[in-house]
Amino acid sequence: MQNTKNGHAANPSAPLYSRPLGAQETERELRELLENIVSDEPPPPEDRTGTPDGLSITLLEHQKIGLQWMTKMESSNNRGGILADDMGLGKTIQAMATIVQTPCTDYTPVKATLIVCPVSLMDQWRREIEEKTSPRLEVLVFHGNRTNNPRDLAPYDVIITSYAVTASNYKENAPGPFHKITFHRVILDEAHTIKNKQTAAARACCLLDATYRWCITATPIQNKIEELFSLVKFLRIRPFCDWDEFRDTIAKPMNTGYHKKAIRVTAVLMKAISLRRSKKALIDGRPILDLPERNIHMTHIDFSPDERVHYEYVNQRAQARFNKYLKQGVVMKNYSSVLVLLLRLRQSCLHPHLTLTEGDSGPQPDDEGQSEETQERAAKNMNPEVIQRLLSDSATLSDIECPICMDIAQNAQILLGCGHILCKECLDAYVNTNDGSHKRCPQCRGELSMTKLVGVEAFVKVHAPHLLEQVDEEAEEEERIAKEKEQEALQRVQEYVSSAKIDKMIEILDNTASETGGQDKTIVFSQFTGFLDLIHRPLKDRGYKYLRYDGSMNIKQRADTVSKFFYDPEIKVLLVSTKCGSLGLNLTCANRVILMDVWWNPALENQAIDRVHRIGQSKPVDVHRIFINDTVEDRILALQAKKQTIADGVLGEGSANNVNRLGVQELLYLFRGGDLPEDRPSSSGASEAASSSRS
């Protein structure tokens, strides 16, 4: 992209890199792209780049090789690439080494490297740079800042910001400072955040202008091959940064049964633009990281008779609702509601009390949450302009993306002032981060108050009841009968404190204590804070001293909890909420992990395990994954295993996958079982109804 003399980008909404290529240009671009493929054999030690003078630490051998590769890629036609090393190999350090190795030497209005990352990692980046560069680089954390003058960014070597701020910074008619200038380098950390090319974050990141461009992610492909396109588009890798080319060459063959060809093409593309090493990879005849072994125990158990009865009733209600959507051909239009049905089934695998509550058609409010009546009253009194904006974009209400985790929002909350939507747990964690700043909406920087929230379901009930599909008489009758039987089941289990999964967890803890003489510590992970509540009593009854780490705690409370868990030998168990505890924690004082529920995104599972299995761990690590037989958990596992083969072929090894966005056939499989669906384009509308008639 050409720049004007004052450093402003020329027409960012129509970048020159997106110009269609002719046949000869495409051939030339492909040849230049393939020239970047390097040998799998690392260079000998004498040929490796040393640690740059600007770093105050010494790079490990694999990090020296990574720095050498990144420097080579910046001098190539690509001008960047994807650093896709396994978690725990120091991708951040390699990126920092590149920043100090190749600073901006030309006179430009802005010399900075812009780092875009999740909110939760912004302060970690700042600390790493300030502690490990010498002389220290000038760093700006751009979060609450509202400057519109690009010259205000000129003094800094590194600018750190979030995906939400980057998205809000770009407006086609009034771009913010990030989209008015050319950066020396842009780095997207956790780059899979932009996997959905339709999101504001993806569009805004792709329109950032820079000399060099990098994606950092251990999981460049999480769910489907199309997710790679956003990264390729951001990197401006021609010809594949053009959607038509990517679709016709890669996505369409993958979705129409030509898997082998599509996987081969994508594998070659990844070889040309990315570097990926696993912890087990050998350099100079030794593993990159010499960690103790990690043992995964897949523990399959059965429900108690009463739990099985309860699960079948919840399943019957979910089937009735799903069948109604399927019959009417509106499964994807009610995607959020379908996910809630699956959520209920997953919760039923943990403990009956998570779903045996009044009005279990949607997520339950926290203890401090508002009543349904209060929520609806708040929804009625919302700003008319906000109401109109939400209603005009009502399609997004069934597929809500949280601006903090960039994933489908769980227990979605609307901020009454601005109307932006966030996960409840992300919101709690964000508000309780004690970094000294006044908390504002992470998307628009508007006022934020925890007393001024309304659930999405309450909003829809008040302002868009037509989106709440009325069940037909048959489905309604099925649901009524199931509800009656469910209440009978509730009376039988309401005295229960435990569940099959909790009993198995206690058994594992008891065996651990017996085998190790009470020396080993255990981390228990669950996505559901309500389930963590239910674990407290059995732990107390068995005499276990434990702590808890979740999104309701501020940063000091979290630090105190981790410190106490490390240094108090009497505390053997730490209960951790997945969403706030899978990134950035070092818990090597423990060497046992229990994963209580099946996660949509196994990348989070691997990140959780890596809190324990990482540098500093001196003992073998045992990980127990607990599943209930003959439930939706079995089908989620099978579907994930099928999707895993795609990433295996593309990346050359296992890669965490995400069943975050499912097609109709995959949803059918999750609810009904049967044969695993083939990889075909997901259908909608009339084709959904056709699917119903064939099933």
Phi, psi and omega in degrees: 000135181279148181245150173276173185295332181272010176086003180277141179286144180272116174050068184296342182282349180226069185296143183293332183296340183274002179299132179302144180260147171280174184300316181292320178295319178300316179299316181295316180298319179296317180297316179295324178297315184291338178294344182276353180292127183249163179293149176290340180281125179292153177295151178296158185307322184290342181261003184274150175292136178279180177290128181298151180300332184283356178260142179265005177239169177256128180290144170288165186299317181292333178285327174296318178295320178297317178298318180297318179294317181296321178296318178297318182294325179291336178269356180270180178294335181292323184060032180150196181170200181244118171269107191244029179304153177302157179299138176093004181263002174086046177296323179299316180297319180295322177294318178298320179298322178294321180299314183280333179289321184233074178286171179285121180252338178282155175283112175224155180301326181231121182264001195283154161267125177266125177250120178253125185210168173300151181307320185294343183255357184299312183290328178296318176299315181301312182298315181301315182293315182292327183274336191240011173242143181209118358295151185298135177286151176280119187242135173241123171269109186261096181228303178269355185295146180235022180294144174245004183261114181302333181294338177294342181268351189299323186288349193263145174277324182224135174239126182249129179216177182253166177296321181295317179294320178299318179296316181287341182287335183259121170227131189304321183270344182212070182296146176281185186298327182298328185260015177252356189224170172252118176280159173293319184206144171238130178240123173262110176271144189051053190296341177297350175303330182264023186301329178271109186294347182274345186286156179298323180296317180296315181296317182294319180295319181295336181268359173292140181254135181200157175288318180235147187221131183226143170246130176243117179194138174278349184227071180295335174236118184253317186235315184210160188297331182298336181295335179292336185301317182301321179292317179295321178294316178301318182285345180061046179275105181273144008269001191280354176284353172270124186301320181300318180293315180297316181298311186288328184271327188239301189294312184296312176302322180297323185268359180239022171097353180266060188297313187300316180296313182297320180293320178298314180298315182292323178298319178294317178302313181296324179297327183278339186237357187225160173233126181223125173233141176264168179297334182273351181300147183260136170229125183058035176080004181234150176299148178305312175238125180268077183264154172300160182295154177240123182248124179259123179252113178272104187256109180257127182229171179252153171295160161288161180305317181292322177296321179296318178299314180298314181301317182295326178290317176298319179296320180298317179295318179296319179298318181298315180293316181295318179298325179295315177299319182295316181298323181273357178070032184234031181300308184288335176289338179247036187302315181298318179295322179295320178297326177295320177300315178294324177301316180298319179295318179295319179294325180296336177286343183267308183193135181303327186293344178288339181237343179276070179224165182298128175065059185274028177281353180207173180302140182276143177290157175292173181304323181272005184290165182274156176290163180300320180296317179295320179299315182293324178294319178296321179296321180295329185266012180292158176304125182304325180293321178293317178302313182297320180295317179295320181290325181290341178241040189297339180299328182287343181293342178265000181210065191280131180251119179286130182287351179270306181266351180057031178236172178299127187292135175258132183052058189295135180240138177261129173284121188299326184292311187250342179086006178282154191242134181222158169297144177297317183289321175300318180297314178302312182297320181295313182294327184270005174282109187272074180255012176085358183263153175282122187285129177232169177305125182292349181264315185240356182068019175285173181298143181229126176224131180291349177267357182239066179231154173216136179293148181300322182295323178294320178298313181296320181298323183278315191254342182216056183299339179294340178284342176273091185304131176284129180290147177286170188300320183296312180295323180296320179294317178301318181292322180298314180297316180299322180296318179298315181293326179297319179296324175297317179296322180300318181297328181283330187251000188293343177275347183294142172250327185261182176205173181301318181290320178295318178301317180293322177300314179298320178299317179296317179297318179297316179296320178298314180298320181291317184288328188250004183066029179074020184271328187276147177252152186232139172256129177250118181255139168211148176285339192251114180295331176297325177289322176300324176302318184288342181280338186304309188297313178301324178295317178296317181300326181271000176083016179277131172272131188216165175229170181225144182225109181213181187290348180280352184266144175280176189295325179291317178299321179295315180298319179296320180296313180297317180298316181294321179295323179293315196254350178265108184293343181282338183272117187253345187227138172236120176271125187233132172282127187307312191295325182259354185243008182264354180233138167080359181263142172248112184233044184288355174290342176257152175225015175234138179228134174239120177259111189279335184225162178277132185257140176301322184245099179297347173301321177296322179298314179296321177296322179296314179298325181290350172295335183253315183269084185204177178305130183108346179279128183251351183244156171301145183254129176249126181242124178252121174254121186255128180231150175262130180295149173056048177222182178299337180298319177302317185286325176297317179299315181296320180293321178295319180298322179295314180293332181300325184297329179295310180294325177302315181292323183283317186263348178085003178195177181298145178215136182301141182237161188230116175267046187286320179240110187251145174277174182300314182296323178291321176297319176304315181297318182297322181278323191250341185077212183090208181282146175298137181291148172286158176283095177234159177301135180294142183260165179207171175058235185297325181293333176294317178297323178296321177300319181298317184290334181276338187277000000 
